[in-house]
Amino acid sequence: MVQSWYMNDGIEHSQDEHLLEEIDTTTLCARTGVEIWYFHPDQILVEHENLSLTKLKHDRGYTYEDEIKIESSMENYEENLKIFFTEHLHSDDEIRLILEGSGFFDVRDCDDKWIRIHVFPGDLIILPAGIYHRFIPDKQNYIRARRFFVGEPVWTPINRPDGDKHPSRKIYIEHRYRNGKVNTEKNLTNAAS
């Protein structure tokens, strides 16, 4: 299952842990708006899909999905890692269900500090539209995931600082910070078996 922590400032070796201070998943979700779900790895393949996952996809309107595999043997691997690790946001939620391997999603919290989220098979992570984030596989250099989308995928990264002016960023900020305080109304940590 997901592990998360505040990162130290060093990013020279991006696939290192950079552990500064561990945090629990509830704190992660409250400080970022990220949602975390867990499904047993035997129940996340399309042909054996868990009923809770099917319901989640239906309730959220995820009508399109595909699969992505990132491994060191892929063409232009190092160039792709640089793109994935560039701080950016999207106009839609980013939804990943980890099938094999592991990696790091880094997200900015409400104080603009990096939190590193280590994901493993069975973890489903939902990064809200407008959140600054980046991705890097861990030292295994392998991850395979299902990606879910509402409608046809439009997957254009908007790098910082250009994202500061994007409507999705403004909506994210307004939703996260009501009346000058972090909005923590909703518990965003979920588990399904």
Backbone bond lengths (Angstrom), bond angles and torsions (degrees), N, CA, C in turn:
res aa  C-N    CA-C-N  psi(-1)  N-CA   C-N-CA  omega(-1)  CA-C   N-CA-C  phi
1 M - - - 1.449 - - 1.528 110.32 -
2 V 1.312 114.90 162.44 1.454 123.71 -178.03 1.525 111.84 -51.10
3 Q 1.326 115.04 140.29 1.462 122.70 169.08 1.525 105.75 -123.82
4 S 1.339 117.77 146.69 1.464 119.48 -179.25 1.516 110.85 -145.02
5 W 1.338 114.91 152.22 1.447 121.24 -179.20 1.528 109.98 -161.53
6 Y 1.337 114.68 155.85 1.457 119.82 169.25 1.515 107.86 -71.90
7 M 1.333 114.88 143.16 1.456 121.02 -176.84 1.526 111.12 -95.99
8 N 1.343 115.38 150.10 1.457 119.25 168.82 1.530 108.12 -77.01
9 D 1.298 117.27 175.32 1.461 121.17 -172.62 1.526 114.61 -76.96
10 G 1.316 118.63 -16.97 1.464 120.17 -175.91 1.517 112.74 -73.68
11 I 1.335 117.20 127.27 1.469 119.96 174.62 1.524 111.46 -125.75
12 E 1.332 115.96 12.74 1.467 119.30 -178.48 1.527 110.42 -56.14
13 H 1.309 117.30 -44.46 1.464 121.68 177.28 1.528 106.76 -109.44
14 S 1.315 116.29 87.88 1.464 121.96 -169.63 1.520 114.00 -63.31
15 Q 1.328 118.35 -21.44 1.459 120.56 -178.95 1.525 113.19 -90.55
16 D 1.333 117.40 0.12 1.458 120.77 172.25 1.530 108.57 -76.41
17 E 1.313 117.40 164.03 1.467 120.87 -176.44 1.533 113.15 -70.07
18 H 1.305 118.92 -38.60 1.471 122.81 -177.85 1.529 111.52 55.34
19 L 1.324 115.44 43.90 1.465 121.95 -177.82 1.522 111.21 -73.79
20 L 1.321 115.83 123.25 1.460 122.14 174.28 1.520 109.89 -109.26
21 E 1.360 116.31 -53.40 1.461 120.87 -177.97 1.528 108.85 -153.55
22 E 1.325 116.87 120.77 1.461 120.60 178.63 1.522 110.57 -66.97
23 I 1.341 115.31 145.83 1.463 120.82 173.83 1.521 108.33 -134.24
24 D 1.323 116.22 154.78 1.455 119.27 178.61 1.528 109.61 -82.98
25 T 1.304 115.20 165.16 1.460 121.13 -175.81 1.521 112.10 -64.77
26 T 1.327 117.41 -35.65 1.465 120.31 178.71 1.526 110.71 -61.58
27 T 1.325 117.02 -42.82 1.465 121.29 177.68 1.520 110.48 -65.12
28 L 1.323 116.64 -44.56 1.467 121.19 176.74 1.523 110.32 -52.32
29 C 1.322 116.47 -51.94 1.468 121.41 -176.67 1.519 111.50 -64.58
30 A 1.325 117.06 -41.29 1.458 120.82 -178.46 1.524 111.85 -66.51
31 R 1.321 117.04 -35.19 1.466 120.51 -175.64 1.530 113.21 -87.83
32 T 1.338 117.95 -6.47 1.471 119.33 -175.51 1.530 114.27 -132.55
33 G 1.320 118.12 -25.66 1.460 120.73 -172.09 1.512 112.78 86.46
34 V 1.338 117.68 -0.31 1.463 122.04 176.14 1.522 108.32 -65.22
35 E 1.320 116.76 143.82 1.464 121.79 174.44 1.518 108.55 -112.18
36 I 1.316 116.33 138.93 1.456 123.14 179.91 1.521 108.85 -124.04
37 W 1.320 116.03 128.79 1.460 122.41 174.60 1.523 107.27 -125.13
38 Y 1.311 116.43 153.29 1.455 120.15 174.96 1.528 109.34 -129.51
39 F 1.331 115.72 133.17 1.457 123.63 175.76 1.521 107.90 -127.69
40 H 1.310 116.46 139.51 1.461 119.39 178.63 1.529 108.33 -57.42
41 P 1.339 118.08 134.15 1.461 120.35 -175.95 1.531 115.52 -56.06
42 D 1.339 118.00 -25.25 1.467 119.98 177.34 1.524 112.10 -72.35
43 Q 1.333 118.25 -13.99 1.459 121.66 -172.91 1.531 113.31 -114.72
44 I 1.331 117.11 24.55 1.459 119.12 -178.44 1.519 113.46 -117.77
45 L 1.312 116.97 -3.19 1.456 119.34 176.40 1.518 108.63 -79.76
46 V 1.314 116.84 146.74 1.460 121.57 -174.18 1.528 111.43 -52.17
47 E 1.331 117.50 -42.92 1.470 120.11 -176.42 1.527 113.84 -76.49
48 H 1.332 118.32 -11.57 1.469 122.12 179.24 1.529 111.29 -128.83
49 E 1.308 117.52 32.75 1.457 121.08 -169.90 1.530 112.93 -65.99
50 N 1.300 115.23 135.50 1.452 125.27 177.06 1.527 110.14 -63.61
51 L 1.342 117.87 141.19 1.467 121.63 179.08 1.528 112.17 -61.93
52 S 1.335 117.37 -33.50 1.467 120.37 178.13 1.528 110.96 -66.05
53 L 1.329 117.20 -36.89 1.464 120.84 177.26 1.529 110.12 -68.49
54 T 1.311 116.92 -42.38 1.463 120.88 177.28 1.532 110.28 -60.12
55 K 1.327 116.80 -42.93 1.467 120.80 178.44 1.526 110.97 -64.79
56 L 1.327 117.48 -43.90 1.460 121.22 178.36 1.530 110.37 -57.43
57 K 1.324 116.94 -46.28 1.466 120.60 179.91 1.529 110.66 -61.74
58 H 1.324 117.11 -41.65 1.461 121.38 179.06 1.528 111.14 -65.72
59 D 1.340 116.22 -48.98 1.465 120.84 -177.37 1.525 112.51 -62.97
60 R 1.311 117.60 -33.89 1.464 122.24 -178.38 1.538 112.71 -89.65
61 G 1.320 116.94 -7.71 1.465 119.62 179.06 1.519 113.76 76.62
62 Y 1.340 117.38 26.82 1.456 120.63 177.88 1.528 107.93 -77.45
63 T 1.306 115.77 100.77 1.461 121.37 -173.92 1.521 113.37 -104.14
64 Y 1.314 117.24 -8.73 1.459 121.34 179.63 1.518 108.03 -132.47
65 E 1.321 116.21 141.65 1.455 120.07 174.98 1.512 110.47 -148.62
66 D 1.305 114.51 155.37 1.453 120.93 173.39 1.519 107.98 -147.13
67 E 1.301 116.00 -171.95 1.453 120.96 -177.92 1.519 108.30 -130.39
68 I 1.313 115.64 142.59 1.462 121.60 177.69 1.522 108.59 -126.84
69 K 1.332 114.94 141.13 1.463 120.87 176.88 1.523 107.54 -129.70
70 I 1.309 115.41 127.78 1.460 121.30 178.15 1.521 106.53 -118.57
71 E 1.337 115.36 120.69 1.457 120.48 -179.46 1.519 109.00 -148.71
72 S 1.321 116.02 157.51 1.464 120.83 -173.89 1.522 112.96 -63.02
73 S 1.326 118.40 -20.18 1.472 120.37 -179.57 1.529 113.00 -84.16
74 M 1.338 117.72 -5.13 1.466 119.18 -178.95 1.529 110.31 -70.92
75 E 1.321 115.01 152.74 1.450 121.45 179.90 1.535 110.17 -61.87
76 N 1.324 116.34 137.09 1.469 123.16 178.52 1.530 112.56 56.28
77 Y 1.323 116.28 40.05 1.461 121.52 -176.01 1.530 112.11 -55.20
78 E 1.319 117.75 -52.51 1.471 121.05 -176.82 1.526 111.14 -62.81
79 E 1.324 117.93 -39.83 1.467 121.29 178.06 1.524 110.74 -64.32
80 N 1.334 116.44 -41.60 1.471 120.44 178.48 1.524 111.13 -64.16
81 L 1.328 117.65 -39.43 1.464 120.11 178.67 1.526 110.79 -60.88
82 K 1.324 117.24 -39.83 1.467 120.55 178.57 1.531 110.59 -62.85
83 I 1.328 117.05 -39.08 1.469 121.09 178.70 1.528 110.06 -66.61
84 F 1.348 116.61 -48.15 1.466 120.78 -179.67 1.520 111.40 -60.70
85 F 1.347 117.23 -33.94 1.461 121.26 -173.33 1.530 112.66 -89.90
86 T 1.312 117.37 0.11 1.458 120.47 174.74 1.530 108.69 -77.88
87 E 1.317 117.04 130.26 1.467 121.49 -178.18 1.529 109.92 -62.24
88 H 1.339 115.24 127.55 1.461 120.34 -175.90 1.519 110.30 -155.55
89 L 1.317 115.36 175.18 1.461 122.35 172.17 1.524 107.99 -137.70
90 H 1.335 115.18 171.97 1.470 121.64 176.96 1.524 108.86 -130.09
91 S 1.317 115.32 158.79 1.466 120.18 178.55 1.527 111.87 -80.72
92 D 1.328 117.45 -10.94 1.465 123.00 176.96 1.523 109.23 -125.36
93 D 1.329 115.99 163.14 1.461 120.30 175.22 1.533 109.41 -59.66
94 E 1.328 115.84 149.68 1.458 121.38 172.90 1.521 107.01 -107.85
95 I 1.338 116.94 118.75 1.462 122.06 -175.30 1.520 108.83 -119.95
96 R 1.336 116.36 124.28 1.459 121.79 179.96 1.521 109.47 -133.94
97 L 1.331 115.66 131.93 1.462 123.05 173.26 1.520 106.67 -113.85
98 I 1.309 117.08 115.17 1.455 121.84 -173.60 1.529 109.52 -79.32
99 L 1.338 115.46 124.74 1.456 122.26 179.83 1.525 111.71 -98.02
100 E 1.322 116.84 -43.67 1.463 122.36 -178.86 1.519 108.49 -146.66
101 G 1.328 115.99 156.43 1.451 120.47 176.40 1.521 111.94 76.66
102 S 1.321 115.49 -161.70 1.460 120.68 -176.66 1.521 109.68 -162.42
103 G 1.326 114.83 162.82 1.455 119.81 -179.35 1.514 111.49 -171.00
104 F 1.329 114.30 -179.81 1.460 121.85 -176.75 1.521 111.05 -117.27
105 F 1.330 116.26 125.74 1.455 122.38 165.55 1.524 105.55 -103.00
106 D 1.311 116.97 123.31 1.451 121.91 175.39 1.522 107.66 -103.39
107 V 1.332 116.93 132.21 1.466 121.81 -179.99 1.525 108.99 -130.90
108 R 1.327 115.70 152.80 1.463 121.16 176.58 1.526 108.57 -87.81
109 D 1.331 116.19 134.78 1.456 119.71 177.30 1.531 109.80 -86.86
110 C 1.331 116.42 -172.79 1.464 121.89 -177.07 1.520 112.70 -67.27
111 D 1.335 118.39 -14.31 1.459 122.37 175.72 1.524 111.79 -105.51
112 D 1.339 116.52 13.16 1.463 124.05 178.22 1.528 112.52 68.00
113 K 1.341 117.08 25.20 1.462 121.61 176.39 1.526 108.61 -98.09
114 W 1.336 115.51 148.29 1.461 120.28 -179.60 1.523 111.43 -77.78
115 I 1.327 115.08 132.46 1.459 122.88 168.86 1.526 106.53 -115.63
116 R 1.311 116.44 129.80 1.472 121.73 178.44 1.522 108.35 -97.69
117 I 1.340 115.77 130.16 1.462 122.78 179.91 1.525 107.43 -115.43
118 H 1.321 116.60 116.42 1.462 121.60 -179.94 1.522 107.83 -94.87
119 V 1.321 117.07 117.38 1.468 121.79 -176.42 1.521 111.12 -108.10
120 F 1.353 114.24 150.62 1.457 122.93 -175.13 1.531 109.03 -138.51
121 P 1.341 118.32 171.03 1.470 120.09 179.17 1.528 112.30 -53.65
122 G 1.331 115.17 132.19 1.456 122.58 -178.64 1.516 113.23 99.41
123 D 1.329 117.34 -18.05 1.467 120.63 179.41 1.523 109.87 -78.88
124 L 1.322 115.35 132.59 1.460 121.96 171.54 1.519 106.13 -116.18
125 I 1.323 116.21 124.80 1.449 121.60 -178.06 1.523 109.06 -119.87
126 I 1.321 115.37 134.42 1.464 121.46 177.73 1.520 107.42 -120.22
127 L 1.334 115.47 112.00 1.455 121.50 176.10 1.518 107.28 -94.41
128 P 1.332 118.32 122.49 1.460 119.41 -176.48 1.531 112.26 -67.08
129 A 1.323 115.75 148.02 1.464 120.94 174.65 1.523 108.54 -52.83
130 G 1.324 116.04 137.86 1.453 120.45 176.13 1.512 115.84 90.37
131 I 1.345 118.79 -5.68 1.464 120.39 178.41 1.531 108.55 -86.12
132 Y 1.331 115.81 135.69 1.453 119.58 174.39 1.525 108.99 -75.23
133 H 1.333 114.65 134.00 1.454 119.96 -177.66 1.524 109.84 -156.29
134 R 1.322 114.75 176.81 1.465 123.30 174.62 1.520 106.94 -159.48
135 F 1.329 116.55 166.37 1.463 120.89 -177.84 1.525 109.45 -137.97
136 I 1.322 115.02 146.26 1.462 121.60 171.95 1.530 107.63 -152.59
137 P 1.345 118.55 134.41 1.474 117.79 172.79 1.524 109.12 -65.72
138 D 1.325 116.33 154.34 1.459 118.04 175.85 1.528 108.71 -76.44
139 K 1.307 117.39 -167.95 1.466 120.36 -172.47 1.525 114.26 -68.32
140 Q 1.333 117.85 -8.25 1.465 120.10 173.16 1.526 111.03 -69.11
141 N 1.337 116.54 -22.29 1.467 122.78 -178.94 1.524 112.34 56.36
142 Y 1.331 115.39 37.77 1.462 119.13 178.48 1.523 109.70 -154.88
143 I 1.315 115.12 131.26 1.457 121.26 172.20 1.532 108.04 -154.10
144 R 1.312 115.18 139.46 1.472 121.43 175.06 1.517 106.58 -129.07
145 A 1.335 115.58 132.30 1.465 119.74 -174.45 1.519 111.07 -144.87
146 R 1.327 114.66 151.55 1.463 121.28 168.03 1.522 106.97 -88.64
147 R 1.335 115.67 139.27 1.465 121.73 176.81 1.518 107.77 -114.11
148 F 1.324 116.82 134.72 1.466 122.25 -179.88 1.522 109.34 -114.12
149 F 1.344 115.44 144.29 1.458 121.71 -178.54 1.523 109.88 -138.61
150 V 1.311 115.51 151.51 1.458 121.97 168.75 1.522 105.61 -90.33
151 G 1.334 117.15 109.68 1.462 120.76 -176.78 1.517 111.21 73.94
152 E 1.323 115.16 -163.53 1.465 120.74 180.00 1.527 109.93 -66.45
153 P 1.335 116.82 138.02 1.466 118.92 -177.05 1.530 112.69 -68.97
154 V 1.312 114.86 131.20 1.453 122.78 169.46 1.514 104.05 -122.84
155 W 1.312 117.01 108.84 1.448 119.78 -168.99 1.519 110.79 -125.91
156 T 1.306 115.09 71.29 1.453 120.80 -179.49 1.520 109.37 -104.74
157 P 1.343 117.97 116.21 1.457 118.62 175.95 1.525 110.38 -73.49
158 I 1.318 115.91 140.13 1.457 122.05 177.36 1.527 105.63 -116.96
159 N 1.334 115.72 105.48 1.458 121.35 -173.12 1.527 111.47 -73.72
160 R 1.318 113.75 153.58 1.454 120.62 175.14 1.524 108.50 -75.40
161 P 1.306 121.91 136.03 1.455 128.69 13.64 1.527 114.45 -94.34
162 D 1.347 118.31 -2.40 1.471 120.07 -177.93 1.522 111.95 -56.18
163 G 1.338 117.04 -32.51 1.455 121.07 -179.38 1.508 114.41 -65.55
164 D 1.334 117.24 -21.28 1.464 120.36 -178.56 1.526 112.26 -58.03
165 K 1.328 117.57 -28.34 1.463 122.31 -177.09 1.529 112.46 -98.44
166 H 1.314 117.26 -3.72 1.465 120.83 -176.02 1.529 110.45 -73.42
167 P 1.350 118.30 140.89 1.472 121.00 -179.64 1.533 113.91 -55.42
168 S 1.342 117.94 -36.04 1.465 119.37 -179.82 1.525 111.47 -64.78
169 R 1.323 117.53 -33.37 1.460 121.14 178.06 1.523 110.33 -68.74
170 K 1.317 116.00 -42.70 1.465 120.08 179.38 1.529 110.97 -62.82
171 I 1.332 117.07 -41.81 1.470 121.08 178.13 1.527 110.12 -64.74
172 Y 1.345 116.48 -43.35 1.459 120.76 179.02 1.532 110.56 -59.03
173 I 1.319 116.58 -47.76 1.468 121.06 -179.32 1.532 110.49 -62.07
174 E 1.337 117.19 -45.84 1.464 120.72 -179.92 1.522 111.23 -61.57
175 H 1.322 117.57 -40.95 1.463 121.72 -179.52 1.531 111.86 -70.39
176 R 1.323 116.56 -39.43 1.469 120.97 -176.12 1.526 112.63 -75.68
177 Y 1.337 117.10 -29.93 1.458 119.99 -172.32 1.519 109.92 -125.19
178 R 1.304 116.07 84.31 1.461 121.28 177.02 1.522 109.52 -90.26
179 N 1.313 115.89 132.17 1.476 121.94 178.48 1.529 112.58 54.04
180 G 1.345 115.87 35.39 1.462 120.10 177.98 1.508 114.36 76.27
181 K 1.342 118.18 5.88 1.458 121.97 -179.75 1.526 109.18 -121.37
182 V 1.337 115.50 153.54 1.455 120.56 176.84 1.518 108.70 -69.35
183 N 1.328 116.97 130.34 1.458 122.58 178.90 1.524 108.94 -81.82
184 T 1.330 117.05 113.83 1.464 121.71 179.79 1.525 110.84 -122.81
185 E 1.322 116.54 32.33 1.470 120.62 -175.32 1.519 113.95 -62.79
186 K 1.306 117.16 -30.34 1.449 121.29 -168.92 1.525 110.67 -113.21
187 N 1.312 118.19 129.99 1.442 121.75 173.09 1.522 107.44 -79.11
188 L 1.326 116.44 119.56 1.452 120.71 -171.58 1.522 112.41 -108.59
189 T 1.300 118.03 15.68 1.452 121.29 176.40 1.517 108.19 -101.18
190 N 1.301 116.85 127.87 1.460 121.29 -173.70 1.517 110.29 -134.30
191 A 1.284 116.94 152.50 1.459 121.47 174.22 1.507 108.20 -138.44
192 A 1.298 115.50 139.00 1.454 120.81 177.07 1.523 107.49 -135.08
193 S 1.298 116.58 143.99 1.466 119.00 -179.62 1.504 110.64 -113.76
